[in-house]
Amino acid sequence: MNKTFRIYGIILVIVLVILGLLEVNKTEVIDWRKNFDIHKKTPFGLYVFNQEVNGLLKNVERVEESPFNYYKQNPNLPAHNILVFNKHFDDESWKKILEQTEKGANVLVISSNFYSLPDTIKRYNEYIYINDEEQTLRLLDKKLKNSILIDKNPSITTFTKLYPDQKILGYIESDNRKIGINFIQVPFGKGNFYLHSEPLILTNYHLLKPEGHKYVENVFSYLPNNKTIWFTENYNKKRESQSPLRFILQNDNLRHAWQLLLVGLLLFALFNIRRKQRIVPIIEPLKNKSVEFVKSIGNLYLQEGTPHDMAQKKIQYFLNKVRLDLMIDTQHLDDNFIKKLHLKTGKNIELIQEAVDLINKIQNQHVQVKHSDLAKINEVLDKILKS
């Protein structure tokens, strides 16, 4: 059992060391995926925009249901703005948005493609994709000279065919030349559709830059100062996991600790299974007969030995103990020895002097040692060694 336990212990230590080395040496990988998640702090998440949207657009209402359901319950809203970010609604939802636009609502659609737009809007435009390493977005209005550099994973839709009633608001520039249109205004009824073809402008990576933040402010400035309905349906549903472990799994350190716990439990289970399956014989422990042995040796010495020999052995034991435990030289039992033994044991100096006198007396071969002398030196030496 002890050997098996040691083996599993060594395996666990090796696993811990490997995990520790991986954790120390791991290089943080930046997630450049275009997740457009309002809870993500990755470069292309929308966490910053979600936090600052109320400063960019006045009076923002987040709606976590489809436009169809929302406007079915609220059909007679006053003129307002609608923000649609990289979403593909069904036809019924777009029909509700068109009804509101005809009444005077203004819709800002920011998306990488416009395939889901209703034909009444989509038919006005033809568009192609441009993939360059770097693209600069500029607004056409001379009062809004701000621009933004899209230098990471740009993939911008450019509008190639416009109708007379449409207005160009922004364009794409590469190598100091205009290469396409990315921001237009499409009148519809009493309202307007504003179509912007680069959703990266609202991501953390660009909003944290001063020029990026200013560019977004200028884009939003085309909307009237009305209430804005932002349809966030599916953002939270996509983000929130129903697992009770979602908090642990979303935190790297907690997730690693959880995985380590599972590995430890697995090893423990394997160890227990093997231990329970093996038939362990019952072995009675050996009885401790040390006391009986000592008594037997003591009686033997009393019967066969002499007090002088027994006293010599007691003295040898005492001096050996002093040398090993107290690190005191016992070659010369003089005043220096007495002083050192007194300091290290804290015993009375008279008691130590008495012990030295008895030792010197017994070590004299011409002195006859009696049982009373043996008892006396045994008592004195035990008092000194007793802590």
C-alpha positions, 0 to 999 in steps of 0.5 A: 500500500505504501509503495502504491501510494508513493507511486501515485504521489510521484505521478501527481507531483509530476503532473503538478510540475508539468502544469506549473511549467506550462503555466509559467512558460505559456505565451498569452495568445491574443484572440483576434477573432471577430466575435463582436461580443458585448461581454468580451474584452478581446480586440474585436469584442464590443465590451468598450462600446457596450460600456460607453454607448450611452455617451455616444448615443443619448437615451439608448434602450437595449432590446433583447427581443426581435424587432417583430416582437418589440414593435408588435407590442409598441407600434406607435412610438414617436420618431426614434433611432434604430441601431442594427449591428451585424445582425440578420433579421427575418423578413417580418422583423425588417418589415416592422423596421421599414414601417417605423422608418416610413413614419420617421425613424432613422436606422443605422446599420453597421455590418460586413454584408447586407444580404438580409436587408429587405429588397426595397433597400438592398436593390439600390446598391451593388457591393463588392469586398475589398481585402487589403492589409490596411485601409483608412476610412474617411468621412466626406463631410469637410467638417468631419475630417476625422479618419480611422485606420483599419490595420487588423483583418479589414474586410470592407464591403464597398458600394459600387452603384448608387442612385441619385437620391442616395448620399455618400457619407464616407469612403475607403482610402488605401495608399492615399487613393480612394478605392470605394464607398463604405458609408451611405444614406438611403432615404426611405419614407420620412426617415433614412437608412444609414449603411456602414460596411465596417463593423470593426469601428465599434470594437475594443481595439479601435474605440480605445484609440482617440481617433477611433473614438472620434470617428465613431462619434462623427458617424453617430452624429448623423442620427437625430438627437432622439431615443435610440433602440439598440437590438441586442437579441442573441448577444446575451444568449450567445454569451451566457452558458447554462452550465453551473460551472460557467464562472469557473470555466470562464476564468483561466486560473480557476479552469486550470485548478478545476482540471487539476482537481479532476486529475487528482480525483481520477488518480485517487479513484484508481488508487482506491480501486486497486487497493480495494480489489487487492486481498490484504492479509491480516498480520498481527503486529509484533508485541513490544518487549523492550521493557522486558528485555531491559529488565532481563539485562538489568537482572543479569547484571545485578546477578552476575556483574559487579557494581564497579563494572555497572558504574563504569558503563553508566559513566561511559553512557553519560560521557558519550551522551554529553559529547554527542548531544551537548558537544562538550569535550569529555577528555578532561573533567576539570573546572572548564568541563564543569562550567560548560556542562552547567551552561548547557544543561542549566543544572546546579553547579554543585550537582555537576561537581558532585557527579565529576567527583563520583566519576573520578572516584569510580574510575580509580581502579583501586577504589572499591565500588559499593552498591550504594555508590552505584545507586548514588552515581546513577541518581546524580547522572540521571538528574543531569541528563534529565531535561 
